[in-house]
Amino acid sequence: MTSNPEIFEVLTQNNGRWTIHSRCRTETQAIAEAREFFDRRQCSAVKVVKEAFDQEANLYREFTVFRLPTTASALANKAPPKAAAAKGSAKPESAPKRRGLLEILTHRS
């Protein structure tokens, strides 16, 4: 049985949308990168998501292992007001539909 490596994605949020900024092999490296990006104020929020393959279910599972700012209220206070008003959306924490790594690698869209 082959061990599948864990992948850590660094996601950034701008104008209410999450985007993958980078992918790292270690949690430490991903968190350091997320902190640096957030400290430079190049985004309103960052998070690190761990992707681990569940062999029993034959799919990747995702777990948020790090987030800045750490609370939803801090996130809401840091979001630019124009972006929220322009979209007319009241979903501050809505996440985009995500595909697992296996799905991305096997299906080209």
Backbone as JSON, one array per atom type, in Angstrom:
{
  "sequence": "MTSNPEIFEVLTQNNGRWTIHSRCRTETQAIAEAREFFDRRQCSAVKVVKEAFDQEANLYREFTVFRLPTTASALANKAPPKAAAAKGSAKPESAPKRRGLLEILTHRS",
  "N": [[0.84, -1.17, 0.0], [0.68, 2.13, -0.93], [1.72, 5.15, 0.48], [-0.02, 8.18, 0.45], [0.96, 11.49, -0.21], [0.46, 14.32, 1.94], [-1.09, 17.35, 1.12], [-0.8, 20.84, 1.36], [-2.69, 23.62, 0.98], [-2.42, 27.08, 0.39], [-4.66, 29.53, 0.78], [-6.03, 32.61, -0.32], [-8.05, 35.46, 0.44], [-9.85, 37.83, -1.33], [-11.97, 40.51, -1.96], [-14.13, 38.97, -1.09], [-13.79, 36.47, -2.27], [-12.25, 33.28, -2.36], [-9.03, 32.18, -3.28], [-6.64, 29.89, -4.55], [-3.43, 30.33, -3.54], [-0.92, 29.11, -3.28], [0.7, 25.85, -3.14], [1.9, 23.58, -0.76], [4.27, 21.2, 0.6], [4.62, 20.81, 3.3], [3.05, 21.5, 6.46], [4.13, 23.47, 8.1], [5.62, 25.08, 6.32], [3.53, 26.02, 4.69], [1.94, 27.49, 6.51], [3.78, 29.48, 7.28], [4.08, 30.81, 4.85], [1.45, 31.71, 4.46], [1.14, 33.46, 6.67], [3.09, 35.39, 6.05], [2.09, 36.44, 3.63], [-0.35, 37.51, 4.51], [0.56, 39.37, 6.4], [1.8, 41.23, 4.76], [-0.37, 42.51, 3.86], [-1.75, 41.88, 1.49], [-4.11, 40.7, 1.05], [-7.46, 40.09, 2.31], [-7.89, 37.98, 4.02], [-6.43, 34.83, 5.01], [-5.98, 31.29, 4.66], [-4.98, 27.97, 5.53], [-5.33, 24.92, 4.04], [-5.52, 21.51, 4.57], [-5.1, 18.77, 2.52], [-5.96, 15.46, 2.42], [-5.73, 12.11, 1.42], [-8.38, 9.88, 1.52], [-8.38, 6.63, 1.68], [-10.28, 4.65, 2.05], [-12.73, 5.82, 1.3], [-11.97, 6.65, -1.16], [-11.33, 9.29, -1.97], [-10.3, 12.76, -1.7], [-10.0, 14.48, 1.36], [-10.65, 17.57, 2.97], [-9.26, 19.85, 5.33], [-9.32, 22.69, 7.34], [-6.49, 24.08, 8.65], [-5.27, 26.36, 9.55], [-5.87, 29.86, 9.97], [-6.21, 33.31, 9.22], [-7.73, 36.49, 9.46], [-8.54, 35.21, 12.74], [-11.19, 35.06, 13.56], [-14.63, 35.2, 12.54], [-15.87, 37.69, 12.81], [-13.72, 39.46, 12.8], [-12.87, 39.03, 10.23], [-15.08, 40.0, 8.8], [-14.92, 42.69, 9.5], [-12.58, 43.45, 8.24], [-13.04, 43.14, 5.56], [-13.45, 44.8, 2.42], [-15.86, 47.4, 2.17], [-17.06, 48.22, -0.26], [-16.93, 46.02, -2.01], [-18.66, 44.12, -0.84], [-21.08, 45.49, -0.97], [-21.38, 45.86, -3.7], [-21.73, 43.29, -4.71], [-24.02, 42.53, -3.39], [-24.43, 40.46, -1.68], [-25.01, 38.45, 1.18], [-23.3, 36.62, 2.31], [-20.75, 36.1, 4.11], [-18.91, 34.05, 4.71], [-19.02, 32.16, 2.69], [-17.86, 29.45, 0.85], [-16.17, 28.67, -2.2], [-17.25, 26.18, -4.6], [-15.46, 23.27, -4.29], [-13.05, 21.14, -5.78], [-11.61, 17.93, -5.45], [-8.14, 16.95, -5.41], [-7.61, 14.61, -6.88], [-9.81, 14.55, -8.61], [-9.32, 16.9, -10.05], [-6.96, 16.22, -11.35], [-7.72, 14.08, -12.96], [-9.84, 14.9, -14.57], [-10.28, 17.14, -17.1], [-11.19, 20.46, -17.4]],
  "CA": [[0.0, 0.0, 0.0], [1.48, 3.33, -1.07], [1.26, 6.29, 1.27], [-0.24, 9.38, -0.35], [1.45, 12.67, 0.5], [-0.5, 15.36, 2.3], [-0.88, 18.6, 0.42], [-1.3, 21.99, 2.1], [-2.97, 24.74, 0.08], [-2.52, 28.41, 0.98], [-5.73, 30.25, 0.08], [-6.16, 34.01, 0.04], [-9.38, 36.0, 0.16], [-9.95, 39.21, -1.78], [-13.32, 40.83, -2.43], [-15.05, 37.89, -0.74], [-13.54, 35.23, -3.02], [-11.05, 32.53, -2.0], [-8.2, 31.74, -4.4], [-5.44, 29.16, -4.15], [-2.22, 31.11, -3.76], [0.18, 28.17, -3.5], [0.57, 24.52, -2.54], [3.14, 23.22, -0.06], [4.37, 19.81, 1.07], [4.59, 20.75, 4.76], [2.15, 22.43, 7.13], [4.95, 24.58, 8.59], [5.92, 25.95, 5.18], [2.28, 26.65, 4.25], [1.55, 28.5, 7.5], [4.73, 30.59, 7.17], [3.73, 31.54, 3.63], [0.16, 32.38, 4.7], [1.39, 34.59, 7.58], [3.83, 36.42, 5.3], [1.18, 37.06, 2.66], [-1.32, 38.3, 5.28], [1.28, 40.49, 7.02], [2.05, 42.23, 3.71], [-1.69, 43.08, 3.58], [-2.09, 41.67, 0.09], [-5.4, 40.04, 1.02], [-8.24, 40.36, 3.52], [-7.81, 36.81, 4.89], [-5.71, 33.68, 4.48], [-6.16, 30.05, 5.38], [-4.23, 26.81, 5.03], [-6.2, 23.75, 3.98], [-4.8, 20.25, 4.41], [-5.78, 17.76, 1.71], [-5.45, 14.13, 2.72], [-6.47, 11.1, 0.68], [-9.1, 8.87, 2.3], [-8.34, 5.45, 0.83], [-11.52, 3.91, 2.2], [-13.76, 6.49, 0.5], [-11.35, 6.91, -2.46], [-11.4, 10.71, -2.3], [-9.52, 13.65, -0.85], [-10.72, 15.22, 2.4], [-10.0, 18.85, 3.26], [-9.38, 20.33, 6.71], [-8.66, 23.97, 7.56], [-5.56, 23.93, 9.77], [-4.78, 27.68, 9.95], [-6.68, 30.93, 9.39], [-6.06, 34.69, 9.69], [-7.92, 36.61, 10.89], [-9.01, 33.97, 13.34], [-12.63, 35.06, 13.84], [-15.49, 35.67, 11.45], [-16.12, 39.12, 12.99], [-12.53, 40.17, 12.33], [-12.9, 38.9, 8.77], [-16.11, 40.91, 8.31], [-14.44, 44.06, 9.69], [-11.47, 43.72, 7.35], [-13.5, 43.09, 4.17], [-13.75, 46.11, 1.87], [-17.29, 47.57, 2.1], [-17.54, 48.34, -1.64], [-17.06, 44.69, -2.61], [-19.86, 43.49, -0.31], [-22.25, 46.21, -1.48], [-21.49, 45.65, -5.14], [-22.24, 41.95, -4.97], [-25.34, 42.39, -2.8], [-24.47, 39.14, -1.05], [-24.89, 38.44, 2.64], [-22.61, 35.38, 2.64], [-19.35, 36.44, 4.35], [-18.07, 32.87, 4.84], [-19.32, 31.13, 1.71], [-16.68, 28.92, 0.17], [-16.49, 28.21, -3.55], [-17.32, 24.73, -4.76], [-14.09, 22.8, -4.41], [-12.83, 19.8, -6.32], [-10.46, 17.25, -4.89], [-6.96, 16.86, -6.26], [-7.78, 13.49, -7.79], [-10.76, 14.99, -9.63], [-8.66, 17.89, -10.89], [-5.95, 15.56, -12.17], [-8.3, 13.12, -13.9], [-10.82, 15.55, -15.44], [-9.85, 18.46, -17.59], [-12.37, 21.31, -17.66]],
  "C": [[0.89, 1.24, 0.0], [0.88, 4.45, -0.24], [1.11, 7.49, 0.36], [0.22, 10.6, 0.43], [0.3, 13.62, 0.84], [-0.11, 16.62, 1.55], [-1.49, 19.72, 1.26], [-1.45, 23.16, 1.14], [-3.05, 26.03, 0.9], [-3.55, 29.16, 0.14], [-5.79, 31.68, 0.59], [-7.56, 34.49, -0.33], [-9.26, 37.47, -0.2], [-11.34, 39.41, -2.34], [-14.29, 39.68, -2.21], [-14.82, 36.57, -1.45], [-12.22, 34.6, -2.58], [-10.35, 32.04, -3.26], [-7.0, 30.97, -3.87], [-4.22, 29.99, -4.53], [-1.03, 30.2, -4.06], [-0.15, 26.84, -2.84], [1.93, 24.15, -1.96], [3.09, 21.77, 0.38], [4.3, 19.7, 2.59], [3.66, 21.81, 5.32], [2.92, 23.67, 7.59], [5.24, 25.58, 7.48], [4.67, 26.7, 4.73], [1.85, 27.75, 5.22], [2.47, 29.71, 7.45], [4.4, 31.45, 5.95], [2.43, 32.33, 3.81], [0.36, 33.61, 5.6], [2.09, 35.74, 6.84], [2.91, 37.16, 4.33], [0.18, 37.96, 3.38], [-0.65, 39.53, 5.88], [1.6, 41.6, 6.01], [0.77, 42.91, 3.25], [-2.05, 43.0, 2.09], [-3.42, 40.95, -0.06], [-6.15, 40.35, 2.3], [-8.21, 39.2, 4.5], [-6.98, 35.74, 4.2], [-6.12, 32.45, 5.28], [-5.31, 28.97, 4.73], [-5.16, 25.62, 5.15], [-5.35, 22.52, 3.72], [-5.67, 19.31, 3.58], [-5.14, 16.42, 2.0], [-6.34, 13.11, 2.02], [-7.07, 10.08, 1.63], [-9.22, 7.64, 1.42], [-9.64, 4.66, 0.89], [-12.64, 4.49, 1.33], [-13.28, 6.8, -0.92], [-11.54, 8.36, -2.91], [-10.54, 11.51, -1.33], [-10.44, 14.37, 0.13], [-9.92, 16.5, 2.67], [-10.3, 19.29, 4.68], [-8.66, 21.67, 6.8], [-7.8, 23.84, 8.8], [-5.03, 25.27, 10.29], [-5.63, 28.73, 9.26], [-6.31, 32.26, 10.03], [-7.01, 35.57, 8.9], [-8.63, 35.39, 11.44], [-10.5, 33.93, 13.6], [-13.39, 35.61, 12.64], [-15.74, 37.17, 11.58], [-14.93, 39.95, 12.53], [-12.47, 40.14, 10.81], [-13.9, 39.89, 8.19], [-15.65, 42.36, 8.43], [-13.34, 44.43, 8.71], [-11.89, 43.74, 5.88], [-13.82, 44.48, 3.67], [-15.26, 46.28, 1.69], [-17.83, 47.67, 0.68], [-17.79, 46.98, -2.27], [-18.33, 44.02, -2.13], [-21.11, 44.17, -0.86], [-22.45, 45.95, -2.96], [-22.08, 44.28, -5.47], [-23.64, 41.75, -4.43], [-25.51, 41.05, -2.1], [-24.3, 39.27, 0.45], [-24.19, 37.17, 3.1], [-21.13, 35.67, 2.89], [-18.42, 35.23, 4.38], [-18.34, 31.81, 3.78], [-18.05, 30.73, 0.96], [-17.07, 28.48, -1.23], [-16.55, 26.69, -3.6], [-15.91, 24.24, -5.06], [-14.06, 21.41, -4.98], [-11.6, 19.22, -5.67], [-9.33, 17.16, -5.89], [-7.09, 15.75, -7.29], [-8.74, 13.87, -8.93], [-10.12, 15.99, -10.6], [-7.68, 17.21, -11.86], [-6.55, 14.64, -13.23], [-9.33, 13.72, -14.85], [-10.31, 16.91, -15.86], [-11.09, 19.25, -17.97], [-11.97, 22.52, -18.45]]
}
